[in-house]
Amino acid sequence: MTNAPRIESDCLGDLPVPVDVLHGIHTVRAVDNFPLTRRSIHPQLARAYGDVKLACARTNRALGAWANDPEKSNAIDRACLELASGVLDHFIIVDALQGGAGTSTNMNVNEVLANRALEILALPHGSYDRVSPLADINMHQSTNDTYPTALRLAAIRLLGSLEQRVVALQESFQAAERKFAHVVKVGRTQLQDAVLTTLGREMGAYADAINRDRWRIYKCEERLRVVNLGGTAIGTGLAAPRKYIFQVVDQLRQLTGIGFARAENLVDATQNADVFVEVSGILKAHAVSLLKICGDLRLLSSGPLAGLGELRLPARQAGSSIMPGKVNPVIPEAVSQVAMRVIGHDTTITMACAAGSLELNPFLPLVADCLLDSLDLLARADDILCRHCIDGLEADEARCQKHVENSTAATTALLPSLGYERASEAARLSLANNQSLRETVIAHGWLGGSEFDSLISPESVCRLGTPDHRCDGSTSTPGCNGGKEHP
């Protein structure tokens, strides 16, 4: 067997192609032209392309293609199945960023499928008179309808994985809400002591934020199920039979089990990429939730002795090469960086989709790279935040209690019993005498210890509003209405 390269030709001329590879001349040119990221397209995009090509091939076969050559048809079918299953991932080698609106990716796929079909037929690579990358694998197709369809399919599958991780994270916060329901702490606004709350309520707020993200992500699939497959070059279906156009999306739906629908306006679906901006915006919203929550976790666990120190995060690794005993909040820090990257990707996707021109958007490879990366990153970030951080959270209850007793934030909880003026005086004296608020009100005989403790109990500070009571116009007790009695 010779190791001499085979010679392939295109409209630009001839090039040698290594004899043992599945790709061909178009891929060779693309690899030479686009040495940009030095990494190939996302593997889920390659696998989704396998499904799209299989749907196209089976539709063509149903319409009579290769009727006299069932061996070829079966070989193409098998090659597509292998690509869809991930077996051929390592043969899709074009750079993630490329000119041509994804043509290099489509041709890499076409060449790999053609040469793999030739292997199945026991024929040498490059025998394109038997199985052609263009005439057979790309029959009735264009990059401009197969690439965005494959991108949508890949994104839907990654959304499913992300949704599972978001659900796990939400449930972890809900567990923390129950676990810390009894821990009263100082609530803060503008980073200053405000009023009392519980650590459980803080965790519950995070759970609700993640729940909104979960719902948005679930709804994303609806935006992505409308495809332009069958529209070929610009959405007019040029060179594709009408029967093919009406059947190919049905075939894709049957293969994937996903409710794909053909766009009513294939021209619109080919030239406009705003759906990817919408989906990316939802991913950005989740990134914003993560960034805010991780910032809070870092603050609440700060110190631990010279900071807030109300939370103890699981210790994951030594934090310093020079400061012994230092342990950093590495999981929230890492997740914060993922969130920042996803927010940056959203800006890039917005610019790329806005830069489309006339009948096509040439920047879909950039959209694909950013969108699929965001989906991957968020799923992994949710996973490590859940498993390595939230599941193992601990409260420093003594620290929380000390903050409650020493902070004027508890003053508001005393309003129903002391009224505004006396509660203000208690706060002033507490600060002036360097004395806890509890000690101050007990020393002045304004409240007993058990009454004070009752007013700052978890039940009291979590109650919605203030229980009905009489108050006069001199107080500003929450729940009062200009000094009038409650009805």
Residue, then its C-alpha position, 0 to 999 in steps of 0.5 A: m500500500t502506497n503512502a503517496p498523497r492523492i491529488e484532488s481538484d477544485c475550481l482553484g486547481d489541484l492539491p495533494v491530500p494525505v491518503d489516509v484521511l477522510h477529508g478532501i481538498h476543500t478541507v485542506r484549503a480551509v485548514d490553511n486559510f483559517p489558522l485562527t482559534r487552533r481548535s475545531i468546531h464544537p463536537q455537538l455541531a459536528r454530530a448535529y450535522g450528521d443528523v441533518k445530512l442523514a435527514c437529507a439523505r433519507t429524504n432524497r432516497a425516499l424521492g428516488a435518489w440512488a434507486n439503482d444503487p442501494e449499496k451507495s445509499n446504505a453506505i451514505d446512511r451508515a456514514c451519517l449515523e457514525l458522524a451523528s453518534g460522534v464516531l467521526d468527531h476527530f475528522i472534522i478539523v476545520d477551525a471554529l472561526q472561518g470565512g464563508a458562512g460555514t461553507s468550510t464546515n459543510m464541505n469538511v462534513n461532505e468530504v468525510l461522509a463521502n470518503r467514509a461511505l467509500e471505505i464502507l464500499a471497500l473503495p479508496h478515498g477520493s473515488y468521487d465518481r462513486v460517492s461524491p461530496l457534492a453530487d451525493i452528500n450535498m444533494h439538494q442542500s446548501t451551507n446556508d440551510t444545513y449549517p444554521t439547522a445543525l446549529r439549532l439542533a446542537a444548541i437544543r441538545l446543549l440546552g437540555s443538558l444545561e436545564q438539568r444542571v440548573v434544576a440541580l442548582q435550584e434544588s440545592f438552594q432550596a435545600a439550603e433555604r430549609k437548612f438555614a431557615h432558623v438562622v437570623k442574620v443582618g440583612r444589608t442594603q448598599l452594603q450597610d446594616a439594614v433590617l433582620t432576615t434569615l439566612g434561609r430567606e437569602m438562599g430562597a431568593y437565590a433559588d427563585a432567581i435560578n428558577r426563573d432562569r430554569w423557565r427561560i431556558y426551558k422556553c428557549e427550545e421553542r425559538l430554535r425549533v423553526v428551521n430553514l432546511g430545504g431553503t438552500a442558498i437564500g430561502t427560495g429552495l433553488a435546485a431542490p424539488r418541492k417534494y424534498i422541501f416539504q419532506v426534509v424537515d419531517q424527516l429531521r423531526q423523526l430522526t431527532g425526536i425534536g419538534f422541528a418545523r419548517a419556517e413559513n418564510l424561508v428567506d427570512a429564516t435564512q437571512n435573519a439570525d435574531v433568534f440566536v440573540e434572543v437565546s443568548g440573551i437568556l443565557k446572559a440573564h442566567a450568567v447575571s444571576l450567577l455573577k450576583i449570587c457568587g458575589d454574595l457568597r464571597l462577601l458572606s464568607s469573607g474573612p473569615l475572622a476579619g470579614l462578615g464570616e456568616l457563611r463557611l464555603p467548602a474548602r476546596q484547595a489551599g489559597s496561597s503560596i505565601m500565606p499559610g492557612k488561607v483558603n479562597p472562595v475558588i468555586p464562586e470565583a471560577v463561576s463568576q469568570v464563566a458568567m463574565r465570559v458568557i456576558g462577553h459572548d452575548t455582546t459578540i453574538t449581538m454584533a455578529c447577528a446584526a452584521g448580516s447583510l442582505e440574504l445571508n449572515p456570513f458570521l454564523p461560525l462566530v455565533a456558533d462558537c460563542l453560543l455553544d461555548s456559553l451553553d457548555l460553560l454554564a452547564r459546567a459552572d452550574d454543576i461545580l457551584c452545586r456540587h462543590c459549594i452550595d451542597g456543602l454550605e455551612a452557617d456560622e450561627a454564632r457569628c450571625q447571632k453576634h452580628v444581630e445583637n451588635s447591629t442596629a439592624a435589629t432596631t426595626a424589629l423593635l418598632p412594634s413594641l418600642g415605637y420609632e422614637r424609643a427604638s431610635e434612642a436605643a440605637r443611638l445609645s447602643l452605638a454611643n456606649n459600645q453596647s449591644l442593642r439587646e443589652t441596651v434595651i434590657a438595661h433601660g428596662w424597655l424590654g425583657g430578654s425573652e421579649f427581645d429574643s421573640l421580636i428577633s426570632p426567625e418567625s418574627v423577622c420572616r413575617l410578611g409585614t407587621p401584625d395588626h396593632r394600635c399605634d399613634g401618629s408619632t410612630s412610623t411603625p410599618g403597617c400603620n396608616g397615618g396613626k389610624e387603627h387597622p380595620 
